Amino acid sequence: MNLSLLDLLKQQSASGKKQLAVLIDPDKADDRELIPLVTKAQKAGADYFFVGGSLLTSNQLDAVLNTIREISDLPTILFPGGVTQISSQADGMLLLSLISGRNPEFLIGAHVVAAPMLRQSGIQLLPTGYMLIDGGRPTTVSYISNTTPIPADKADIAACTAMAGEMLGLQLIYMDAGSGALHPIPQRTIQAVKAAVNLPVIVGGGIREAGQAEAAFAAGADVVVVGNALEDRPEFMEELARVKHMANLPLQA
């Protein structure tokens, strides 16, 4: 029997295997750039495509998902910014609860509206505690969600927030500095969250260099997510693949 996406993420985390997710914004996914990126990501050894954005201004979600599925067998997972970003063409969806904020719309309100559509879609749902961490400047997701990110140096707040998410029954923790962040999430903050929960930890935002991805893995990230940097520099995928390979090498005695 094939594992569900959630079980797969948990199994890989428990075994210590590090994974890569490529984040694709449908608004920016022109076929001339999307097809080479997906092909390169598949060849380089990416593990997932996360598809979505904080604000979509075009109706390209289904088309982008179909294009990815035509040329890749990697799982496509929705990373939705709202209830309009639901598609049965995806393999699964991160059901995000914005636990770092205090806006009830993104804690439960949007979920109530989306619940009937999600039930009807039949896609796999991955209940996820979504935590915004300050990446050095306001981002689209902080503006749209009307929430204040956790300060990057407040590792204790981040850890307690993740702990509360786990106690509420969420199955994944996603720490995000946001698209266009000036800097990635500090290692100390990732380490604190990883130590506080027994859940897979996903980390994204502000990762533009191989050393930053390496630092996130070393701090405890189970999945590193990269988006903007690949749009600007597709060859970065090969560097990320090498980082993942090194992170998965057995430790020498």
NORKA-V711327 format. One line per field, one symbol per residue. psi: psi as a letter, one per 20 degrees, with the letter a starting at -180 (. if undefined). Layout:
psi = ???
This chain:
psi = pqqrgghgggghghijpqrpppppohhjmphhhgghgggggghikrhqopparhopjrljggggghgghhjqjqppppmqiriilppiiqhrponponiiakohhjhhghhghighhgghhjqppnopopopppjiqqrghhggilqpqpphjmhhggghggghgghijqiqpoppiqpjqhqrpqghggggghhiqlqpppprpjoiqhhhgghgghiiphppppfghhghnhihhhghhhggghhjqqpp.
